Amino acid sequence: ADATFYLECTVVKQVINLLVEAGRLPASAKFKFQLVKPTESDRYCFTAAEVRAMLGHCDRTPHLTWLGLVILALAHTGLRIGELAAVRWSDLDDGLRTIRVADERSSRRKKQAGTARRVKGKRSRAVPV
């Protein structure tokens, strides 16, 4: 896929340039080609009818009730599944209108405690419910 090709070429470019800067490769080996990031995505988004069907299936299957709640939360917030799994009570506002998605990689205290959360975009954000 185009996005995979772009990602892998970017990693190779970064490694080569890092090795040049570290003096492990000659300057002539520096990656000079411009990579064009794909503008379209082939990610699939479920329709409202598909979400209702999944929720209905989970409601009719007692041991899948928990999964229905996860699907419902993901569908209404747009959170990534890892972000939803990391939500703490302190991330919810008083009116339960927003969820704070926290990136705590710069917190020394939380890093040392092993509880620092990281998000893909590297920045905390508030997600409306």
Stockholm file with secondary structure:
# STOCKHOLM 1.0

chainA/1-129         ADATFYLECTVVKQVINLLVEAGRLPASAKFKFQLVKPTESDRYCFTAAEVRAMLGHCDRTPHLTWLGLVILALAHTGLRIGELAAVRWSDLDDGLRTIRVADERSSRRKKQAGTARRVKGKRSRAVPV
#=GR chainA/1-129 SS CHHHHHHHHHHHHHHHHHHHHTTSSCGGGCCCCCCCCCCCCCCCCCCHHHHHHHHHHHHHSGGGHHHHHHHHHHHHHCCCHHHHHTCCGGGBCTTSCEEEECCCTTCHHHHHHTCCCCCTTSSCEEEEC
#=GC SS_cons         CHHHHHHHHHHHHHHHHHHHHTTSSCGGGCCCCCCCCCCCCCCCCCCHHHHHHHHHHHHHSGGGHHHHHHHHHHHHHCCCHHHHHTCCGGGBCTTSCEEEECCCTTCHHHHHHTCCCCCTTSSCEEEEC
//
